[in-house]
Amino acid sequence: MSEKSNETIAEKTARLNELVAWFDGDEFELEKALDMFSKAEKLAEEIEADISSLKNDIEVVKAKFSEAA
């Protein structure tokens, strides 16, 4: 999990966008590219896990709502 585990999906996505933009920016350095790619990949995996968890929560609520109706 991220050091900033209290971040929302939107905040993580904004950080991921910043990492991706670095590759097109003036500060790009080939020597740092692998590290930056690894950070972006880890963050993307966290976002994917967060979205999957959220989807599961929605399915549970949806099922409970259907039972109540």
N, CA, C and O of each residue as an XYZ file, in Angstrom:
276
protein
N       0.841     -1.179      0.000
C       0.000      0.000      0.000
C       0.884      1.239      0.000
O       2.043      1.192      0.415
N       0.350      2.293     -0.447
C       1.080      3.547     -0.555
C       1.374      4.134      0.817
O       0.645      3.894      1.780
N       2.454      4.909      0.892
C       2.759      5.632      2.115
C       1.631      6.593      2.449
O       1.390      6.897      3.617
N       0.947      7.067      1.432
C      -0.156      7.999      1.599
C      -1.469      7.244      1.427
O      -2.257      7.559      0.535
N      -1.706      6.243      2.283
C      -2.854      5.359      2.107
C      -4.194      6.056      2.308
O      -5.228      5.491      1.954
N      -4.208      7.260      2.863
C      -5.457      7.983      3.058
C      -5.863      8.777      1.823
O      -6.883      9.465      1.830
N      -5.075      8.682      0.775
C      -5.381      9.410     -0.459
C      -6.614      8.831     -1.136
O      -6.846      7.622     -1.106
N      -7.387      9.694     -1.734
C      -8.529      9.246     -2.516
C      -8.048      8.743     -3.877
O      -6.898      8.950     -4.264
N      -8.940      8.090     -4.579
C      -8.610      7.633     -5.931
C      -8.275      8.834     -6.808
O      -7.355      8.770     -7.623
N      -9.007      9.911     -6.650
C      -8.752     11.118     -7.448
C      -7.370     11.688     -7.160
O      -6.680     12.121     -8.082
N      -6.957     11.696     -5.899
C      -5.634     12.208     -5.545
C      -4.531     11.313     -6.108
O      -3.517     11.803     -6.607
N      -4.737     10.007     -6.024
C      -3.756      9.070     -6.575
C      -3.667      9.219     -8.091
O      -2.581      9.162     -8.667
N      -4.815      9.410     -8.725
C      -4.839      9.589    -10.171
C      -4.110     10.869    -10.566
O      -3.407     10.897    -11.576
N      -4.272     11.913     -9.786
C      -3.566     13.170    -10.058
C      -2.060     12.965     -9.930
O      -1.292     13.472    -10.747
N      -1.635     12.219     -8.902
C      -0.199     11.933     -8.747
C       0.310     11.101     -9.909
O       1.416     11.325    -10.400
N      -0.504     10.127    -10.357
C      -0.106      9.297    -11.487
C       0.038     10.150    -12.740
O       0.983      9.971    -13.509
N      -0.885     11.069    -12.947
C      -0.797     11.971    -14.101
C       0.475     12.806    -14.053
O       1.091     13.054    -15.090
N       0.875     13.241    -12.861
C       2.114     14.007    -12.718
C       3.326     13.149    -13.086
O       4.246     13.614    -13.758
N       3.313     11.890    -12.637
C       4.420     10.993    -12.965
C       4.497     10.748    -14.464
O       5.584     10.754    -15.043
N       3.359     10.535    -15.087
C       3.330     10.287    -16.531
C       3.784     11.537    -17.292
O       4.506     11.432    -18.283
N       3.366     12.704    -16.836
C       3.746     13.951    -17.499
C       5.256     14.185    -17.413
O       5.836     14.830    -18.287
N       5.885     13.666    -16.368
C       7.331     13.823    -16.208
C       8.076     13.274    -17.424
O       9.097     13.826    -17.834
N       7.561     12.184    -18.000
C       8.227     11.568    -19.145
C       8.250     12.485    -20.361
O       9.149     12.381    -21.196
N       7.280     13.375    -20.470
C       7.237     14.320    -21.591
C       7.828     15.682    -21.234
O       7.954     16.557    -22.091
N       8.187     15.852    -19.966
C       8.646     17.154    -19.498
C      10.115     17.410    -19.729
O      10.862     16.539    -20.174
N      10.510     18.630    -19.414
C      11.896     19.070    -19.580
C      12.835     18.431    -18.553
O      14.048     18.398    -18.763
N      12.285     17.926    -17.446
C      13.107     17.343    -16.393
C      13.412     15.859    -16.629
O      14.070     15.223    -15.807
N      12.942     15.319    -17.734
C      13.167     13.904    -18.037
C      14.656     13.594    -18.095
O      15.430     14.292    -18.749
N      15.040     12.526    -17.391
C      16.413     12.023    -17.442
C      16.322     10.517    -17.595
O      15.639      9.841    -16.825
N      17.003     10.011    -18.572
C      16.969      8.578    -18.847
C      17.360      7.771    -17.614
O      16.797      6.706    -17.359
N      18.316      8.274    -16.859
C      18.790      7.561    -15.674
C      17.698      7.410    -14.614
O      17.734      6.463    -13.829
N      16.738      8.319    -14.577
C      15.659      8.275    -13.590
C      14.408      7.600    -14.131
O      13.467      7.350    -13.376
N      14.382      7.308    -15.401
C      13.166      6.808    -16.046
C      12.668      5.495    -15.443
O      11.465      5.340    -15.230
N      13.556      4.559    -15.167
C      13.132      3.273    -14.614
C      12.501      3.454    -13.239
O      11.480      2.837    -12.934
N      13.109      4.298    -12.410
C      12.558      4.558    -11.084
C      11.183      5.208    -11.182
O      10.251      4.823    -10.476
N      11.069      6.185    -12.053
C       9.787      6.877    -12.221
C       8.728      5.928    -12.787
O       7.564      5.981    -12.388
N       9.130      5.071    -13.705
C       8.195      4.099    -14.262
C       7.715      3.149    -13.174
O       6.528      2.830    -13.104
N       8.629      2.698    -12.329
C       8.264      1.787    -11.235
C       7.283      2.443    -10.273
O       6.328      1.810     -9.824
N       7.518      3.709     -9.960
C       6.599      4.445     -9.085
C       5.222      4.560     -9.729
O       4.203      4.362     -9.068
N       5.194      4.877    -11.005
C       3.927      5.025    -11.717
C       3.191      3.687    -11.788
O       1.974      3.631    -11.612
N       3.926      2.626    -12.043
C       3.324      1.300    -12.125
C       2.722      0.896    -10.781
O       1.607      0.375    -10.737
N       3.438      1.129     -9.694
C       2.938      0.797     -8.357
C       1.683      1.609     -8.039
O       0.711      1.075     -7.507
N       1.710      2.876     -8.362
C       0.566      3.737     -8.107
C      -0.638      3.302     -8.938
O      -1.764      3.305     -8.441
N      -0.415      2.932    -10.188
C      -1.502      2.447    -11.045
C      -2.104      1.166    -10.474
O      -3.318      0.972    -10.530
N      -1.263      0.293     -9.927
C      -1.766     -0.937     -9.308
C      -2.607     -0.620     -8.073
O      -3.630     -1.263     -7.838
N      -2.182      0.367     -7.287
C      -2.956      0.785     -6.120
C      -4.320      1.329     -6.541
O      -5.341      1.008     -5.934
N      -4.325      2.146     -7.576
C      -5.580      2.721     -8.071
C      -6.503      1.608     -8.545
O      -7.698      1.617     -8.249
N      -5.950      0.654     -9.277
C      -6.746     -0.472     -9.766
C      -7.335     -1.265     -8.594
O      -8.500     -1.660     -8.641
N      -6.544     -1.499     -7.552
C      -7.032     -2.228     -6.375
C      -8.119     -1.433     -5.653
O      -9.113     -2.002     -5.204
N      -7.929     -0.119     -5.543
C      -8.937      0.729     -4.907
C     -10.255      0.691     -5.674
O     -11.328      0.592     -5.078
N     -10.166      0.768     -6.984
C     -11.373      0.736     -7.815
C     -12.055     -0.626     -7.716
O     -13.282     -0.698     -7.652
N     -11.293     -1.677     -7.703
C     -11.848     -3.027     -7.571
C     -12.564     -3.183     -6.235
O     -13.655     -3.750     -6.175
N     -11.953     -2.681     -5.167
C     -12.561     -2.734     -3.841
C     -13.859     -1.931     -3.811
O     -14.867     -2.369     -3.257
N     -13.811     -0.760     -4.413
C     -14.999      0.084     -4.475
C     -16.110     -0.609     -5.266
O     -17.280     -0.552     -4.887
N     -15.738     -1.254     -6.353
C     -16.718     -1.987     -7.164
C     -17.357     -3.098     -6.332
O     -18.571     -3.293     -6.392
N     -16.552     -3.825     -5.557
C     -17.084     -4.882     -4.710
C     -18.046     -4.315     -3.666
O     -19.104     -4.891     -3.411
N     -17.673     -3.181     -3.063
C     -18.552     -2.538     -2.079
C     -19.880     -2.143     -2.712
O     -20.935     -2.306     -2.100
N     -19.831     -1.631     -3.923
C     -21.048     -1.233     -4.630
C     -21.928     -2.450     -4.896
O     -23.148     -2.387     -4.744
N     -21.309     -3.550     -5.291
C     -22.069     -4.774     -5.547
C     -22.760     -5.271     -4.277
O     -23.898     -5.736     -4.340
N     -22.093     -5.180     -3.135
C     -22.686     -5.603     -1.862
C     -23.878     -4.721     -1.518
O     -24.940     -5.221     -1.147
N     -23.704     -3.422     -1.638
C     -24.799     -2.490     -1.342
C     -25.957     -2.725     -2.304
O     -27.120     -2.708     -1.901
N     -25.642     -2.942     -3.555
C     -26.653     -3.191     -4.584
C     -27.441     -4.458     -4.254
O     -28.664     -4.488     -4.390
N     -26.741     -5.494     -3.823
C     -27.408     -6.754     -3.477
C     -28.302     -6.567     -2.253
O     -29.415     -7.091     -2.221
N     -27.837     -5.835     -1.256
C     -28.647     -5.566     -0.055
C     -29.874     -4.749     -0.420
O     -30.957     -4.984      0.117
N     -29.717     -3.792     -1.327
C     -30.826     -2.961     -1.746
C     -31.872     -3.798     -2.477
O     -33.075     -3.612     -2.290
N     -31.402     -4.716     -3.306
C     -32.301     -5.594     -4.051
C     -33.081     -6.507     -3.104
O     -34.262     -6.768     -3.331
N     -32.430     -6.991     -2.048
C     -33.093     -7.850     -1.080
C     -34.160     -7.099     -0.312
O     -35.204     -7.661      0.019
N     -33.902     -5.818     -0.021
C     -34.829     -5.006      0.752
C     -36.062     -4.607     -0.057
O     -37.110     -4.298      0.509
N     -35.931     -4.616     -1.351
C     -37.034     -4.156     -2.197
C     -38.095     -5.205     -2.392
O     -39.085     -4.962     -3.081
